[in-house]
Amino acid sequence: DSPLVASTPRRKVVYVEDNPSNIAFMRELMEDLHGIELITAPTAEIGLDVIRAHKPAVVIMDINLPGMSGFDAVKLLKSSAETAAIPVIALSAAALARDTTRAREAGFHRYLTKPVKVDELTEVLTQLLA
């Protein structure tokens, strides 16, 4: 029932994730939300370049990435005038209250846990892209 299903034009979402299974899941989910063009990046370093190049409407970022962490990447995004306004959704398997607090303090718009709850992610994307 998401308005994103019928949404046009397509909005860009960058997903920074190193796990191929998670990427495949997200691609399948976003195919159902026709209003979204998903662009993926396997590391935070590549993700930062992709985000700067594409200026997406939203970024979904894994926290535990090879090399630079999602926390370090969001701090860089928020420190640049070019990318500071782009909302970044954190995804992580860690579900403790301190993780959520740390994510909010780092500048993430929302902190969602894995496995991804489709309804929760769709709701957040609908709010940010509507």
All heavy atoms as an XYZ file, in Angstrom:
986
protein
N       0.812     -1.206      0.000
C       0.000      0.000      0.000
C       0.854      1.269      0.000
O       0.326      2.355      0.123
C      -0.913      0.023      1.223
C      -1.949     -1.093      1.160
O      -2.197     -1.608      0.063
O      -2.497     -1.440      2.222
N       2.153      1.120     -0.102
C       3.034      2.276     -0.064
C       2.839      3.151     -1.292
O       2.746      2.659     -2.409
C       4.493      1.821      0.011
O       5.347      2.923     -0.168
N       2.805      4.484     -1.106
C       2.725      5.374     -2.259
C       3.954      5.273     -3.156
O       3.930      5.688     -4.295
C       2.603      6.767     -1.654
C       2.826      6.646     -0.211
C       2.772      5.193      0.159
N       5.025      4.687     -2.654
C       6.227      4.538     -3.468
C       6.007      3.569     -4.620
O       6.702      3.629     -5.626
C       7.403      4.061     -2.610
C       7.868      5.018     -1.526
C       8.948      4.381     -0.689
C       8.344      6.324     -2.120
N       5.052      2.664     -4.470
C       4.792      1.683     -5.516
C       4.359      2.384     -6.802
O       4.754      2.010     -7.890
C       3.738      0.653     -5.056
C       3.325     -0.246     -6.192
C       4.297     -0.181     -3.910
N       3.587      3.437     -6.686
C       3.090      4.137     -7.867
C       3.856      5.429     -8.137
O       3.520      6.178     -9.033
C       1.610      4.454     -7.681
N       4.863      5.696     -7.367
C       5.571      6.967     -7.438
C       6.345      7.145     -8.743
O       6.967      6.233     -9.236
C       6.549      7.059     -6.263
O       7.305      8.234     -6.329
N       6.256      8.347     -9.294
C       7.097      8.751    -10.405
C       7.448     10.209    -10.189
O       6.634     10.945     -9.661
C       6.377      8.596    -11.767
O       5.166      9.301    -11.720
C       6.145      7.154    -12.124
N       8.575     10.691    -10.544
C       9.686      9.945    -11.101
C      10.410      9.137    -10.033
O      10.178      9.315     -8.842
C      10.596     11.049    -11.646
C      10.354     12.202    -10.724
C       8.895     12.108    -10.343
N      11.283      8.273    -10.503
C      12.029      7.429     -9.581
C      13.001      8.261     -8.749
O      13.632      9.177     -9.239
C      12.767      6.356    -10.374
C      11.797      5.376    -11.011
C      12.428      4.517    -12.081
N      13.574      3.763    -11.657
C      13.539      2.514    -11.181
N      12.386      1.904    -11.059
N      14.634      1.900    -10.846
N      13.089      7.916     -7.480
C      13.997      8.593     -6.550
C      15.192      7.687     -6.293
O      15.031      6.482     -6.122
C      13.278      8.875     -5.228
C      11.958      9.644     -5.356
C      12.114     11.109     -5.729
N      12.908     11.867     -4.799
C      12.454     12.449     -3.696
N      11.198     12.372     -3.366
N      13.274     13.134     -2.922
N      16.385      8.255     -6.239
C      17.598      7.478     -6.030
C      17.799      7.189     -4.547
O      17.687      8.078     -3.706
C      18.822      8.217     -6.565
C      18.835      8.321     -8.063
C      20.060      9.076     -8.543
C      19.996      9.243    -10.050
N      21.122     10.053    -10.544
N      18.125      5.924     -4.262
C      18.490      5.488     -2.925
C      19.817      4.752     -3.055
O      19.946      3.840     -3.876
C      17.423      4.551     -2.312
C      17.908      3.963     -0.993
C      16.108      5.288     -2.114
N      20.805      5.159     -2.269
C      22.090      4.462     -2.249
C      22.101      3.526     -1.045
O      21.777      3.939      0.071
C      23.279      5.448     -2.190
C      24.593      4.711     -1.944
C      23.362      6.256     -3.479
N      22.463      2.269     -1.302
C      22.563      1.253     -0.250
C      24.020      0.853     -0.131
O      24.603      0.301     -1.064
C      21.686      0.059     -0.617
C      21.668     -1.073      0.397
C      21.670     -0.825      1.763
C      21.624     -2.388     -0.030
C      21.627     -1.864      2.676
C      21.574     -3.439      0.877
C      21.582     -3.166      2.228
O      21.529     -4.204      3.135
N      24.629      1.140      1.012
C      26.027      0.803      1.257
C      26.049     -0.457      2.112
O      25.670     -0.447      3.286
C      26.771      1.961      1.957
C      28.247      1.619      2.122
C      26.601      3.267      1.178
N      26.475     -1.555      1.495
C      26.404     -2.885      2.127
C      27.423     -3.800      1.467
O      27.554     -3.788      0.244
C      24.992     -3.445      1.955
C      24.787     -4.880      2.338
C      24.980     -5.143      3.821
O      24.181     -4.645      4.637
O      25.937     -5.869      4.154
N      28.113     -4.592      2.267
C      29.121     -5.501      1.720
C      28.638     -6.944      1.589
O      29.292     -7.747      0.933
C      30.398     -5.464      2.569
C      30.153     -5.929      4.000
O      29.134     -5.541      4.592
O      31.003     -6.676      4.533
N      27.497     -7.281      2.154
C      27.008     -8.658      2.122
C      26.130     -8.884      0.890
O      25.061     -8.273      0.774
C      26.219     -8.942      3.405
C      25.729    -10.361      3.480
O      25.082    -10.855      2.571
N      26.024    -11.020      4.586
N      26.555     -9.767     -0.032
C      25.787    -10.001     -1.260
C      24.346    -10.454     -1.012
O      23.442    -10.080     -1.763
C      26.585    -11.089     -1.988
C      27.975    -10.980     -1.442
C      27.807    -10.525     -0.019
N      24.107    -11.237      0.032
C      22.739    -11.677      0.339
C      21.852    -10.503      0.717
O      20.691    -10.418      0.298
C      22.738    -12.689      1.486
O      23.521    -13.796      1.170
N      22.387     -9.586      1.513
C      21.621     -8.407      1.911
C      21.352     -7.492      0.712
O      20.271     -6.915      0.595
C      22.343     -7.640      3.014
C      22.381     -8.401      4.314
O      21.589     -9.309      4.553
N      23.324     -8.055      5.177
N      22.336     -7.383     -0.173
C      22.154     -6.572     -1.382
C      21.058     -7.177     -2.254
O      20.185     -6.460     -2.751
C      23.479     -6.440     -2.162
C      24.479     -5.626     -1.342
C      23.244     -5.804     -3.538
C      25.894     -5.662     -1.888
N      21.093     -8.496     -2.436
C      20.072     -9.173     -3.253
C      18.678     -8.963     -2.651
O      17.710     -8.690     -3.380
C      20.392    -10.655     -3.375
N      18.572     -9.086     -1.339
C      17.292     -8.859     -0.655
C      16.796     -7.436     -0.912
O      15.628     -7.211     -1.251
C      17.441     -9.109      0.850
C      16.267     -8.618      1.645
C      15.094     -9.355      1.707
C      16.318     -7.402      2.315
C      13.998     -8.897      2.428
C      15.233     -6.930      3.026
C      14.077     -7.683      3.080
N      17.685     -6.460     -0.750
C      17.292     -5.063     -0.910
C      16.907     -4.770     -2.362
O      15.939     -4.045     -2.618
C      18.414     -4.134     -0.453
C      17.988     -2.700     -0.305
S      16.772     -2.385      1.012
C      17.769     -2.655      2.478
N      17.627     -5.346     -3.314
C      17.275     -5.151     -4.734
C      15.861     -5.671     -5.004
O      15.064     -5.012     -5.669
C      18.267     -5.884     -5.635
C      19.565     -5.177     -5.839
C      20.358     -5.818     -6.984
N      21.733     -5.393     -6.983
C      22.162     -4.215     -7.392
N      21.303     -3.324     -7.828
N      23.440     -3.913     -7.369
N      15.572     -6.853     -4.469
C      14.245     -7.439     -4.665
C      13.166     -6.564     -4.031
O      12.120     -6.310     -4.634
C      14.208     -8.842     -4.080
C      12.935     -9.591     -4.390
C      12.992    -11.036     -3.923
O      14.021    -11.695     -4.111
O      11.977    -11.479     -3.362
N      13.424     -6.085     -2.835
C      12.466     -5.219     -2.149
C      12.233     -3.931     -2.939
O      11.093     -3.505     -3.141
C      12.963     -4.890     -0.738
C      12.141     -3.878      0.056
C      10.719     -4.386      0.276
C      12.814     -3.581      1.383
N      13.294     -3.320     -3.416
C      13.168     -2.048     -4.124
C      12.515     -2.214     -5.490
O      11.906     -1.273     -6.000
C      14.537     -1.369     -4.265
C      15.137     -0.954     -2.943
S      14.084      0.178     -2.008
C      14.770     -0.034     -0.374
N      12.612     -3.395     -6.088
C      11.919     -3.641     -7.357
C      10.408     -3.541     -7.171
O       9.695     -3.131     -8.084
C      12.302     -5.006     -7.929
C      13.678     -5.016     -8.546
C      14.105     -6.387     -9.027
O      13.270     -7.327     -9.044
O      15.288     -6.529     -9.378
N       9.922     -3.906     -5.989
C       8.495     -3.791     -5.695
C       8.076     -2.333     -5.478
O       6.908     -1.998     -5.606
C       8.124     -4.620     -4.464
C       8.218     -6.111     -4.722
O       8.182     -6.520     -5.905
O       8.345     -6.871     -3.749
N       9.020     -1.501     -5.112
C       8.760     -0.079     -4.900
C       9.254      0.651     -6.146
O      10.343      1.172     -6.197
C       9.496      0.420     -3.646
C       9.191     -0.320     -2.358
C      10.057      0.202     -1.220
C       7.720     -0.233     -2.002
N       8.424      0.676     -7.164
C       8.825      1.156     -8.484
C       9.323      2.592     -8.488
O       9.979      3.012     -9.425
C       7.667      0.993     -9.464
C       7.181     -0.411     -9.563
N       7.927     -1.412    -10.140
C       6.049     -0.998     -9.127
C       7.259     -2.552    -10.076
N       6.114     -2.330     -9.460
N       9.054      3.329     -7.458
C       9.479      4.722     -7.401
C      10.915      4.903     -6.978
O      11.370      6.026     -6.810
N      11.656      3.802     -6.795
C      13.022      3.887     -6.281
C      14.008      3.288     -7.272
O      13.806      2.200     -7.795
C      13.139      3.174     -4.925
C      12.311      3.918     -3.876
C      14.596      3.055     -4.493
C      12.296      3.275     -2.523
N      15.091      4.024     -7.496
C      16.239      3.503     -8.241
C      17.319      3.200     -7.215
O      17.845      4.117     -6.575
C      16.746      4.537     -9.241
C      18.002      4.097     -9.964
C      18.615      5.187    -10.827
O      17.955      6.219    -11.064
O      19.763      5.006    -11.245
N      17.644      1.921     -7.023
C      18.630      1.520     -6.029
C      20.016      1.484     -6.649
O      20.232      0.873     -7.697
C      18.280      0.136     -5.461
C      19.178     -0.336     -4.320
C      18.962      0.529     -3.073
C      18.900     -1.797     -3.996
N      20.951      2.142     -5.977
C      22.356      2.135     -6.361
C      23.111      1.556     -5.172
O      22.908      2.002     -4.040
C      22.854      3.557     -6.669
C      21.985      4.205     -7.756
C      24.326      3.546     -7.059
C      22.169      5.697     -7.886
N      23.969      0.561     -5.400
C      24.659     -0.083     -4.289
C      26.160      0.224     -4.317
O      26.732      0.509     -5.370
C      24.455     -1.607     -4.301
O      24.996     -2.153     -5.500
C      22.975     -1.955     -4.189
N      26.751      0.138     -3.145
C      28.195      0.305     -2.979
C      28.650     -0.678     -1.917
O      28.009     -0.805     -0.874
C      28.523      1.731     -2.563
N      29.778     -1.384     -2.141
C      30.207     -2.431     -1.213
C      31.032     -1.956     -0.015
O      31.265     -2.715      0.916
C      31.048     -3.353     -2.102
C      31.635     -2.424     -3.124
C      30.563     -1.383     -3.365
N      31.481     -0.712     -0.042
C      32.264     -0.173      1.077
C      31.829      1.263      1.336
O      31.262      1.929      0.457
C      33.782     -0.162      0.782
O      34.039      0.795     -0.266
C      34.303     -1.538      0.395
N      32.160      1.763      2.514
C      31.833      3.152      2.842
C      32.609      4.111      1.951
O      32.065      5.126      1.505
C      32.135      3.425      4.310
N      33.857      3.785      1.659
C      34.668      4.662      0.825
C      34.058      4.816     -0.575
O      33.927      5.931     -1.091
C      36.108      4.117      0.717
C      36.880      4.143      2.023
C      36.649      2.914      2.919
O      35.782      2.073      2.617
O      37.351      2.812      3.934
N      33.667      3.703     -1.172
C      33.014      3.751     -2.485
C      31.650      4.418     -2.343
O      31.245      5.220     -3.186
C      32.895      2.338     -3.086
C      34.289      1.793     -3.416
C      32.004      2.348     -4.330
C      34.311      0.321     -3.797
N      30.947      4.095     -1.269
C      29.640      4.694     -1.027
C      29.696      6.211     -0.970
O      28.832      6.889     -1.525
N      30.706      6.758     -0.320
C      30.839      8.215     -0.248
C      30.982      8.820     -1.645
O      30.357      9.835     -1.956
C      32.035      8.603      0.629
C      31.868      8.314      2.122
C      33.185      8.523      2.855
C      30.768      9.151      2.733
N      31.792      8.181     -2.488
C      31.953      8.668     -3.865
C      30.636      8.583     -4.637
O      30.267      9.503     -5.365
C      33.031      7.863     -4.599
C      34.433      8.156     -4.085
O      34.641      9.224     -3.466
O      35.328      7.309     -4.308
N      29.919      7.469     -4.470
C      28.642      7.270     -5.165
C      27.616      8.297     -4.690
O      26.878      8.883     -5.494
C      28.133      5.824     -4.948
C      26.700      5.655     -5.417
C      29.050      4.827     -5.649
N      27.573      8.541     -3.403
C      26.627      9.511     -2.834
C      26.922     10.906     -3.365
O      26.015     11.633     -3.780
C      26.669      9.468     -1.291
C      26.112      8.127     -0.802
C      25.914     10.645     -0.680
C      26.493      7.772      0.625
N      28.183     11.283     -3.406
C      28.550     12.612     -3.927
C      28.198     12.743     -5.408
O      27.774     13.797     -5.864
C      30.037     12.860     -3.699
C      30.389     13.076     -2.242
C      31.886     13.343     -2.056
N      32.248     13.285     -0.662
C      33.088     12.383     -0.125
N      33.662     11.459     -0.880
N      33.348     12.405      1.163
N      28.376     11.663     -6.158
C      28.119     11.695     -7.599
C      26.624     11.699     -7.933
O      26.198     12.379     -8.864
C      28.795     10.504     -8.279
N      25.823     10.946     -7.171
C      24.407     10.760     -7.520
C      23.437     11.623     -6.726
O      22.270     11.733     -7.110
C      24.017      9.280     -7.364
C      24.620      8.409     -8.412
N      24.055      8.244     -9.645
C      25.753      7.673     -8.406
C      24.804      7.431    -10.366
N      25.839      7.071     -9.637
N      23.871     12.194     -5.616
C      22.989     13.013     -4.765
C      21.648     12.317     -4.528
O      20.584     12.820     -4.917
C      22.743     14.377     -5.392
C      23.975     15.162     -5.765
C      24.738     15.635     -4.566
C      25.848     16.597     -4.917
N      26.966     16.031     -5.658
N      21.662     11.145     -3.878
C      20.408     10.412     -3.677
C      19.474     11.119     -2.711
O      19.890     11.988     -1.942
C      20.891      9.086     -3.080
C      22.137      9.465     -2.337
C      22.791     10.519     -3.204
N      18.216     10.712     -2.759
C      17.221     11.245     -1.831
C      17.420     10.666     -0.436
O      17.134     11.329      0.561
C      15.819     10.925     -2.335
N      17.917      9.420     -0.381
C      18.124      8.705      0.886
C      19.327      7.779      0.734
O      19.572      7.249     -0.350
C      16.886      7.853      1.269
C      17.129      7.039      2.529
C      15.652      8.725      1.447
N      20.010      7.563      1.850
C      21.086      6.565      1.920
C      20.704      5.555      2.989
O      20.231      5.924      4.065
C      22.447      7.208      2.283
C      23.514      6.148      2.524
C      22.881      8.187      1.202
N      20.886      4.279      2.668
C      20.750      3.204      3.654
C      22.152      2.641      3.836
O      22.794      2.247      2.866
C      19.784      2.101      3.166
C      18.411      2.695      2.854
C      19.685      0.978      4.213
C      17.477      1.733      2.136
N      22.646      2.637      5.072
C      24.034      2.267      5.299
C      24.187      1.220      6.387
O      23.693      1.398      7.502
C      24.861      3.497      5.662
C      26.342      3.175      5.770
S      27.421      4.599      5.881
C      26.906      5.628      4.544
N      24.885      0.156      6.033
C      25.283     -0.835      7.024
C      26.272     -0.168      7.976
O      27.014      0.732      7.580
C      25.926     -2.029      6.305
C      26.276     -3.173      7.240
O      25.646     -3.308      8.309
O      27.187     -3.947      6.897
N      26.296     -0.600      9.205
C      27.217     -0.035     10.181
C      28.576     -0.735     10.110
O      29.616     -0.097     10.130
C      26.643     -0.171     11.612
C      25.385      0.680     11.761
C      27.680      0.192     12.664
C      25.613      2.159     11.665
N      28.563     -2.055     10.039
C      29.806     -2.834     10.050
C      30.243     -3.135      8.627
O      29.823     -4.112      8.028
C      29.611     -4.127     10.841
C      29.291     -3.841     12.289
O      29.981     -3.055     12.931
N      28.238     -4.439     12.795
N      31.103     -2.272      8.119
C      31.610     -2.398      6.755
C      33.113     -2.638      6.794
O      33.773     -2.250      7.758
C      31.310     -1.112      5.981
C      29.842     -0.798      5.740
C      29.650      0.675      5.382
C      29.305     -1.700      4.640
N      33.654     -3.247      5.748
C      35.109     -3.397      5.698
C      35.754     -2.013      5.525
O      35.209     -1.155      4.834
C      35.337     -4.268      4.458
C      34.118     -4.096      3.627
C      32.990     -3.799      4.571
N      36.859     -1.783      6.163
C      37.493     -0.465      6.090
C      36.775      0.511      6.992
O      36.589      0.265      8.185
N      36.301      1.593      6.420
C      35.606      2.620      7.173
C      34.233      2.128      7.631
O      33.505      1.507      6.863
C      35.437      3.859      6.278
C      34.723      5.015      6.943
S      34.361      6.378      5.788
C      36.003      6.821      5.271
N      33.881      2.427      8.874
C      32.572      2.015      9.398
C      31.477      2.958      8.907
O      31.746      4.072      8.448
C      32.580      2.025     10.933
O      32.513      3.364     11.415
N      30.237      2.504      9.051
C      29.105      3.355      8.736
C      29.063      4.601      9.606
O      28.646      5.670      9.156
N      29.503      4.481     10.855
C      29.543      5.637     11.750
C      30.492      6.705     11.215
O      30.165      7.888     11.179
C      29.975      5.231     13.162
C      28.901      4.548     13.950
C      29.017      3.221     14.292
C      27.762      5.234     14.352
C      28.023      2.583     15.020
C      26.761      4.609     15.095
C      26.899      3.282     15.420
N      31.691      6.278     10.793
C      32.658      7.238     10.257
C      32.145      7.857      8.950
O      32.316      9.050      8.715
C      34.011      6.561     10.026
C      34.680      6.166     11.338
O      34.394      6.804     12.371
O      35.486      5.220     11.318
N      31.503      7.047      8.121
C      30.990      7.540      6.844
C      29.895      8.580      7.050
O      29.888      9.625      6.375
C      30.479      6.373      5.999
N      28.963      8.327      7.968
C      27.879      9.298      8.176
C      28.426     10.600      8.748
O      27.938     11.681      8.415
C      26.731      8.719      9.031
C      27.032      8.756     10.517
C      25.434      9.453      8.754
N      29.454     10.518      9.565
C      30.062     11.750     10.087
C      30.643     12.587      8.947
O      30.496     13.815      8.927
C      31.138     11.416     11.115
C      30.562     10.955     12.435
C      31.649     10.580     13.418
C      31.041      9.978     14.671
N      32.048      9.454     15.591
N      31.281     11.924      7.977
C      31.819     12.646      6.822
C      30.694     13.250      5.981
O      30.796     14.391      5.517
C      32.684     11.720      5.966
C      34.032     11.338      6.579
C      34.728     10.288      5.727
C      34.918     12.573      6.737
N      29.621     12.493      5.781
C      28.477     13.016      5.018
C      27.876     14.236      5.704
O      27.549     15.225      5.054
C      27.407     11.938      4.847
C      27.749     10.786      3.915
C      26.689      9.695      4.005
C      27.909     11.270      2.484
N      27.716     14.168      7.004
C      27.079     15.259      7.742
C      27.988     16.474      7.876
O      27.515     17.581      8.100
C      26.625     14.779      9.132
C      25.526     13.717      9.063
C      24.334     14.198      8.277
C      23.290     13.141      8.072
N      22.203     13.560      7.190
N      29.298     16.293      7.694
C      30.234     17.412      7.819
C      30.413     18.179      6.502
O      31.064     19.217      6.473
C      31.592     16.917      8.315
O      32.235     16.156      7.304
N      29.823     17.692      5.424
C      29.950     18.330      4.128
C      28.632     19.005      3.738
O      27.575     18.370      3.770
C      30.316     17.288      3.058
O      30.193     17.832      1.769
N      28.708     20.265      3.335
C      27.496     20.988      2.925
C      26.828     20.297      1.744
O      25.604     20.330      1.603
C      27.849     22.425      2.580
N      27.619     19.642      0.915
C      27.124     18.966     -0.288
C      26.203     17.785      0.041
O      25.273     17.493     -0.701
C      28.353     18.490     -1.073
C      28.089     17.685     -2.294
C      29.377     17.202     -2.950
O      30.378     16.943     -2.251
O      29.350     17.070     -4.173
N      26.445     17.123      1.183
C      25.702     15.903      1.510
C      25.011     15.930      2.873
O      24.321     14.967      3.226
C      26.658     14.683      1.470
O      27.769     14.936      2.348
C      27.175     14.428      0.065
N      25.167     16.989      3.614
C      24.653     17.040      4.997
C      23.149     16.840      5.100
O      22.655     16.275      6.081
C      25.052     18.361      5.651
N      22.398     17.267      4.099
C      20.934     17.199      4.173
C      20.371     15.844      3.745
O      19.172     15.607      3.906
C      20.316     18.306      3.327
N      21.210     14.968      3.231
C      20.717     13.657      2.785
C      20.461     12.779      4.010
O      21.380     12.527      4.789
C      21.731     12.968      1.845
C      21.986     13.819      0.604
C      21.238     11.566      1.463
C      23.139     13.326     -0.268
N      19.222     12.308      4.205
C      18.956     11.437      5.349
C      19.631     10.075      5.157
O      19.602      9.502      4.061
C      17.444     11.298      5.372
C      16.944     11.816      4.079
C      18.030     12.599      3.420
N      20.244      9.595      6.232
C      20.934      8.305      6.208
C      20.285      7.385      7.228
O      20.191      7.720      8.406
C      22.442      8.454      6.512
C      23.144      7.109      6.403
C      23.090      9.479      5.580
N      19.843      6.228      6.745
C      19.237      5.210      7.600
C      20.309      4.178      7.909
O      20.930      3.619      6.997
C      18.059      4.517      6.894
C      16.979      5.538      6.523
C      17.487      3.392      7.753
C      15.933      5.006      5.560
N      20.538      3.912      9.185
C      21.510      2.898      9.595
C      20.845      1.532      9.617
O      19.685      1.406     10.015
C      22.048      3.221     10.983
N      21.588      0.518      9.201
C      21.149     -0.876      9.321
C      22.234     -1.644     10.052
O      23.403     -1.567      9.678
C      20.964     -1.517      7.941
C      19.653     -1.309      7.228
C      19.643     -2.100      5.925
C      18.479     -1.721      8.075
N      21.842     -2.381     11.067
C      22.828     -3.140     11.829
C      22.169     -4.316     12.534
O      20.988     -4.269     12.852
C      23.482     -2.246     12.882
O      24.417     -2.979     13.646
N      22.967     -5.337     12.776
C      22.481     -6.479     13.549
C      22.468     -6.147     15.044
O      21.788     -6.812     15.823
C      23.342     -7.702     13.284
N      23.213     -5.134     15.451
C      23.270     -4.742     16.863
C      21.974     -4.035     17.244
O      21.568     -3.087     16.576
C      24.458     -3.829     17.106
N      21.343     -4.496     18.318
C      20.029     -3.964     18.671
C      19.956     -3.421     20.099
O      18.880     -3.291     20.655
C      18.975     -5.049     18.488
N      21.086     -3.080     20.675
C      21.072     -2.540     22.031
C      20.715     -1.058     22.026
O      20.950     -0.347     21.037
C      22.442     -2.728     22.684
C      22.917     -4.178     22.827
C      24.332     -4.210     23.387
C      21.964     -4.958     23.716
N      20.165     -0.588     23.128
C      19.769      0.823     23.232
C      20.962      1.742     23.010
O      20.827      2.794     22.374
C      19.142      1.080     24.598
N      22.138      1.345     23.483
C      23.314      2.211     23.303
C      23.693      2.342     21.825
O      24.240      3.349     21.405
C      24.494      1.714     24.129
C      25.084      0.427     23.630
C      26.368      0.065     24.385
N      26.879     -1.164     23.830
C      27.188     -2.238     24.520
N      27.063     -2.239     25.828
N      27.640     -3.307     23.924
N      23.402      1.306     21.022
C      23.674      1.370     19.588
C      22.783      2.407     18.928
O      23.225      3.190     18.084
C      23.469      0.000     18.931
C      24.397     -1.062     19.497
O      25.593     -0.777     19.663
O      23.904     -2.174     19.766
N      21.521      2.422     19.305
C      20.571      3.395     18.766
C      20.980      4.809     19.152
O      20.966      5.721     18.319
C      19.148      3.098     19.279
O      18.816      1.750     18.938
C      18.125      4.029     18.685
N      21.378      4.995     20.392
C      21.809      6.309     20.868
C      23.051      6.766     20.118
O      23.128      7.913     19.665
C      22.081      6.263     22.384
O      20.882      5.876     23.054
C      22.550      7.608     22.910
N      24.012      5.880     19.963
C      25.241      6.218     19.244
C      24.932      6.605     17.797
O      25.515      7.551     17.258
C      26.222      5.042     19.291
C      27.533      5.334     18.624
C      28.519      4.198     18.790
N      29.729      4.495     18.032
C      30.482      3.601     17.446
N      30.199      2.319     17.558
N      31.551      3.945     16.768
N      24.009      5.895     17.168
C      23.647      6.186     15.780
C      22.993      7.561     15.666
O      23.310      8.331     14.751
C      22.716      5.106     15.244
N      22.109      7.872     16.571
C      21.445      9.182     16.559
C      22.487     10.295     16.753
O      22.476     11.304     16.047
C      20.369      9.234     17.638
C      19.544     10.508     17.618
C      18.372     10.509     18.595
N      18.721     10.061     19.927
C      18.341      8.879     20.461
N      17.604      8.039     19.777
N      18.700      8.560     21.688
N      23.399     10.094     17.698
C      24.436     11.090     17.960
C      25.374     11.264     16.766
O      25.893     12.346     16.531
C      25.229     10.707     19.210
C      24.424     10.855     20.485
C      25.108     10.261     21.708
O      26.175      9.620     21.568
O      24.559     10.433     22.812
N      25.596     10.187     16.003
C      26.473     10.250     14.836
C      25.825     10.993     13.671
O      26.512     11.456     12.766
C      26.869      8.842     14.398
N      24.487     11.100     13.678
C      23.807     11.830     12.622
C      22.881     11.004     11.745
O      22.354     11.509     10.757
N      22.677      9.734     12.087
C      21.742      8.915     11.315
C      20.317      9.408     11.541
O      19.946      9.772     12.652
C      21.836      7.438     11.723
C      23.059      6.746     11.186
C      24.174      6.555     11.982
C      23.088      6.280      9.875
C      25.299      5.911     11.494
C      24.209      5.638      9.378
C      25.319      5.459     10.182
N      19.522      9.367     10.485
C      18.105      9.746     10.579
C      17.329      8.707     11.388
O      16.513      9.058     12.241
C      17.505      9.883      9.176
C      16.047     10.162      9.181
N      15.534     11.408      9.442
C      14.978      9.345      8.980
C      14.226     11.354      9.403
N      13.852     10.119      9.118
N      17.574      7.430     11.091
C      16.933      6.312     11.807
C      17.927      5.175     11.932
O      18.869      5.073     11.159
C      15.709      5.791     11.048
C      14.476      6.634     11.131
C      13.745      6.563     12.463
N      13.255      5.244     12.814
C      12.101      4.725     12.417
N      11.295      5.429     11.646
N      11.738      3.519     12.792
N      17.670      4.318     12.896
C      18.507      3.143     13.140
C      17.592      1.929     13.086
O      16.700      1.782     13.930
C      19.169      3.259     14.515
C      20.139      2.152     14.845
C      21.472      2.249     14.465
C      19.729      1.021     15.540
C      22.374      1.252     14.778
C      20.623      0.014     15.851
C      21.952      0.131     15.472
O      22.840     -0.862     15.782
N      17.773      1.089     12.068
C      16.967     -0.109     11.903
C      17.852     -1.334     12.086
O      19.031     -1.305     11.745
C      16.312     -0.135     10.522
C      15.461      1.085     10.160
C      14.901      0.931      8.745
C      14.342      1.287     11.161
N      17.251     -2.388     12.595
C      18.034     -3.593     12.855
C      17.792     -4.663     11.791
O      16.767     -4.673     11.117
C      17.699     -4.174     14.245
O      16.305     -4.432     14.314
C      18.114     -3.220     15.347
N      18.789     -5.509     11.655
C      18.711     -6.680     10.776
C      18.281     -7.864     11.618
O      18.666     -7.948     12.777
C      20.072     -6.970     10.143
C      20.553     -5.895      9.198
C      21.924     -6.278      8.667
C      22.506     -5.203      7.802
N      23.857     -5.535      7.339
N      17.541     -8.788     11.081
C      17.037     -8.771      9.716
C      16.045     -7.628      9.524
O      15.311     -7.251     10.429
C      16.356    -10.126      9.542
C      16.049    -10.594     10.925
C      17.077     -9.976     11.823
N      16.058     -7.083      8.313
C      15.228     -5.926      7.985
C      13.754     -6.270      8.109
O      13.309     -7.303      7.619
C      15.534     -5.457      6.541
C      14.596     -4.337      6.136
C      16.973     -5.023      6.414
N      13.037     -5.400      8.788
C      11.575     -5.516      8.846
C      11.043     -4.689      7.675
O      11.148     -3.462      7.671
C      11.065     -4.997     10.183
C      11.553     -5.817     11.366
C      11.184     -5.135     12.676
C      11.895     -5.762     13.843
N      13.330     -5.426     13.900
N      10.499     -5.365      6.691
C      10.081     -4.718      5.443
C       9.120     -3.569      5.704
O       9.278     -2.479      5.146
C       9.485     -5.754      4.466
C       8.893     -5.071      3.243
C      10.542     -6.769      4.061
N       8.126     -3.780      6.544
C       7.139     -2.728      6.819
C       7.801     -1.496      7.436
O       7.462     -0.368      7.081
C       6.035     -3.235      7.749
C       5.131     -4.250      7.078
O       5.161     -4.349      5.830
O       4.397     -4.954      7.789
N       8.727     -1.716      8.346
C       9.404     -0.612      9.014
C      10.255      0.191      8.014
O      10.196      1.423      7.979
C      10.272     -1.154     10.150
C      10.965     -0.097     10.970
C      11.787     -0.701     12.098
O      12.391     -1.781     11.925
O      11.828     -0.059     13.171
N      11.028     -0.503      7.187
C      11.854      0.179      6.204
C      10.991      0.910      5.179
O      11.260      2.067      4.839
C      12.789     -0.807      5.499
C      13.680     -0.202      4.410
C      14.567      0.906      4.965
C      14.515     -1.288      3.750
N       9.936      0.274      4.710
C       9.038      0.899      3.739
C       8.392      2.150      4.323
O       8.271      3.174      3.643
C       7.956     -0.100      3.282
O       8.601     -1.251      2.737
C       7.053      0.497      2.237
N       8.007      2.090      5.580
C       7.405      3.244      6.244
C       8.385      4.414      6.302
O       8.030      5.555      5.992
C       6.957      2.874      7.660
C       6.352      4.018      8.432
C       5.997      3.622      9.853
O       5.505      2.509     10.063
O       6.234      4.459     10.753
N       9.626      4.141      6.678
C      10.634      5.204      6.762
C      10.902      5.786      5.372
O      10.973      7.011      5.204
C      11.941      4.692      7.407
C      13.034      5.755      7.355
C      11.701      4.258      8.834
N      11.055      4.925      4.380
C      11.298      5.410      3.019
C      10.117      6.240      2.507
O      10.316      7.273      1.866
C      11.571      4.243      2.071
C      12.926      3.553      2.253
C      13.005      2.303      1.384
C      14.064      4.512      1.960
N       8.920      5.808      2.818
C       7.721      6.560      2.403
C       7.732      7.948      3.020
O       7.467      8.945      2.341
C       6.438      5.803      2.794
O       6.459      4.534      2.134
C       5.193      6.566      2.395
N       8.069      8.037      4.303
C       8.124      9.339      4.974
C       9.180     10.237      4.341
O       8.949     11.424      4.131
C       8.448      9.153      6.458
C       7.345      8.522      7.257
C       7.825      8.122      8.659
O       8.992      8.246      9.006
N       6.889      7.618      9.459
N      10.335      9.659      4.025
C      11.432     10.469      3.510
C      11.285     10.832      2.031
O      11.775     11.868      1.606
C      12.765      9.720      3.712
C      13.210      9.569      5.157
C      14.419      8.656      5.253
C      13.498     10.937      5.782
N      10.596      9.997      1.272
C      10.517     10.209     -0.175
C       9.192     10.785     -0.647
O       9.073     11.176     -1.801
C      10.787      8.876     -0.909
C      12.166      8.275     -0.682
C      12.258      6.910     -1.329
C      13.264      9.202     -1.176
N       8.200     10.805      0.230
C       6.864     11.284     -0.194
C       6.851     12.787     -0.383
O       7.619     13.517      0.128
C       5.823     10.875      0.836
